Every structure is written in structure tokens, then in C-alpha cells.
Amino acid sequence: MSKIRIGIIGCGRIAQRHAEHISNKGELVAVCDTVPSRADELAAKYQAKAFYNVTDMLSQAGEMDVVAVCSPNGLHATHSIMALREGFHVICEKPMALSAKECGEMIQAAEQSNKRLFAIKQNRFNPPVAAVKQMLTEGKLGKIYSVQLSCFWNRNPDYYANSWKGTKDLDGGTLYTQFSHFVDLLYWLIGDVSEAKAYTGNFNHKGIIEFEDTGAVILKFTNGAIGTINYTVNSYRKNMEGSLTIFGEKGTVKIGGQYLNELEYQQIEDYVIENLPEGNKPNNYGNYVGSMSNHDKVYDNLVEVLKNGASITTSSFEGLKTVEIIEKIYKAAEFVD
């Protein structure tokens, strides 16, 4: 296999990031969007073929190895399964789907087609996150007592205007679109969740979104630790904080900044995290920013897996677990009017 040839389904904001890294790591050969002007614009920029429905792209794109699914959340499962059944590997944007059942169907389709299914969890590559993961793997904090996840972002009405974002069927909820990467880190760093309790409410986006803009969550992990998630998209005018604090028997550590990009605090027995490399900048969408832009590392892994048989950094099972935890939170949540 020479250059890996990749097609993109969905030509919105995040697809621009994918296209940039695909052109650096492989070859973008096809793009698809139901809005023809979007497909045409992205195709022209990278000399790719433009398609306006998924069936046509999958059947007519020609030589293609991988499909990147960047469509609305509620279509991730449908588009991934279609691509897998047509014989393509798939790399799927977050969240993997809007239900654990759909994630299971995607995994089954990959197994039946003998193709790879990549879940995108780019925050795992943030330097302070990677350093804390290594420390936890080595047992430096001892027994984990508790964890606090804070997600305080701003998403104003313009963000949701004339978009699938904010709709129950295609967006799914604030935890899916805004904070699923943060929930993934809870699973990756602390472990699986056995119980959840929550209050949610829509305080500042009534008539704009079809679900909550704020939540307060209590979690019990299978290893006995407890934790909380406080999240909102009502931070005044701009993002304020995305942080994760871990309390263990041998130390306390906090990863902070706006998007888990800074090591803000550490007090650890006989151990110091130091000399962290500078991370990538966040995904910048004009009036707001998203998570740290580590899609380059995601595509590095994809190339290594497909060319050299390396291990996938984030398995589809881990993508399923994130969705499963979010489902557990929403099922337990009491909505406050």
C-alpha cells in the first residue's frame, strides 16, 4: 500500500480539519455532502471528487481505502455501517454514535467485513493527559479516591443557528457534542462507571436547543472511586475551563486550561511531572474554540495500523464505552425546568 486514499462524508467544520491532515498523511480522493456547495468547495481545494449522496460516493469514488465519517452525530452509525459493508475501513468522529446499541452494530459490521473501525479520542494525546495516564499506569497516585471533571464552555445562539446542532435526533445532547472527549478521559484514566445520578436543565437556550445546556452529575466507578461532572455551555461570552482533578492516596493532580491543555497542579509522593512538550492549539471555529487539535496524531496512528499492523490507539470498544456512560447519565438525569 502506497499513499492511503481517504474519502470524507460530511463537509462541515470538523471535515476541514480532517482534510488538512489527510492531505498531509495520505490522499483525499472523495468528499460528500448533501449541500453541493460544501462538497464542491472542499473537493476543489484538495483536487478530490465531489459527491452529493453517500451511496454514490461509496460506489463511484474508485480507488479508496478509508472513509472518514464527519456527518452529524445521529448519522454516524448509518454512514459507518454503509462504508464498512462496502469494504472500506472507517474512522468516525465523536461521538461514535448516539446509543450503545448503534455502536455495537458498527463494531459487528466491522468484524463481518474484516475492516478496521477507528474511534476519534484526540484529547488522549494532550501532553498533560498523556503524562497523567502514564503516572496512573505506574500506580504513582496509589488508590484513586475521587475525581472532579469541570466543563465550562460557551455556545451562543449563533453556534446552533441553521444547523443540526441542538436537535435531539442529530445532535443528541450537550454531553455528546461538546463533552464526549472529556467523558472518554474519565473512562480512560479512572475506569468504567457503575452508577450515575444527575440533574440537568436548559437555562439559557430555550427555543434554541432541544435538550440541556447544563448538568450536575455524580458517578460511582467500578473500582470504588466516586466522581462528579459539572458542565455547562453558559459560560459568559467565552469558554472558561475544561479541567480534571484526581485525588488519590499518594497525590493530587489537576489538568486544566480551557480544554485540558495545562498541568495546573500536582502534589505527588516522590514524583514530579516535568518537561511536558507544548501541545497543539485548539480547533478554532471563529467565535469559539473546541478541544485540542490532535487529529494529526489520530491519522498518524491510522497510517501505522493500516501500513504496519500497529495497534489502534482508541478501539471502537472504547468509543462504545464513552457512549454507554453518557447514556447512563442521561437515563438517570432529572430535568429541572
C-alpha angles and dihedrals in degrees: 000000000000118000113359110241115218136185127199127219110202121027101210129121100299091046088066089061091048092049092053093053094040089056089052097045103030139338129298104218104165142015131190134197134154087228101073095203091059093050092045093050095049092043092052092050093056101027091247131143116264122222131180101204131038098234091058093049094049093048101036108031092094119205105026131145106181138028119210109208109212098152124121115302095253091058098048094095095045095048094042093051091047091053095045092050089051089057103260130129111240134217109191128200121230132312096041088215140324096261138034088234091060091047089053090052090051092051090048091051090051092050093047091049093042089232134132122255114199122197117204115231102153098165088075086074095058104119097235091045092051090048093051091047090054091048092051091047088055091049095241093147094045115208113008112232105178146341135210121203117191122188112178111167138149124237110170127195092268090063091061099036117122091353144111086240111107095030119118096223100047103024101032101198144317093279091055101048104028108025111022089108089058092050088050090057091053089055094043096046104031107020142242124337120238100180138018136187125181151166119211134178145171104233105156108017104059110151089014104071132024098224143031127321093189138037141178113200135184118199137191115201126212090243091060098258120129128214148174136219119202111184139167142155090209099091102139113264097327146024113288111181148348108186142158123198122190124195117198138164092260102035155343127241134180127197109195146148120111095302109018091279102127135061097225102172140010133171109165133161110258093338139097129185107219145155095037114180118240111265130224121274119261123266102273119210100173107256094030141024131223134200124320110292104244099144089118089067091046090056092043087059093046091054092047092049096048097039103033106020095248122162121269110251092214116028124208087245089062089050088054092050092056090053091045092055092048090050089051091052094048093046090054096042124112110210114226115212 
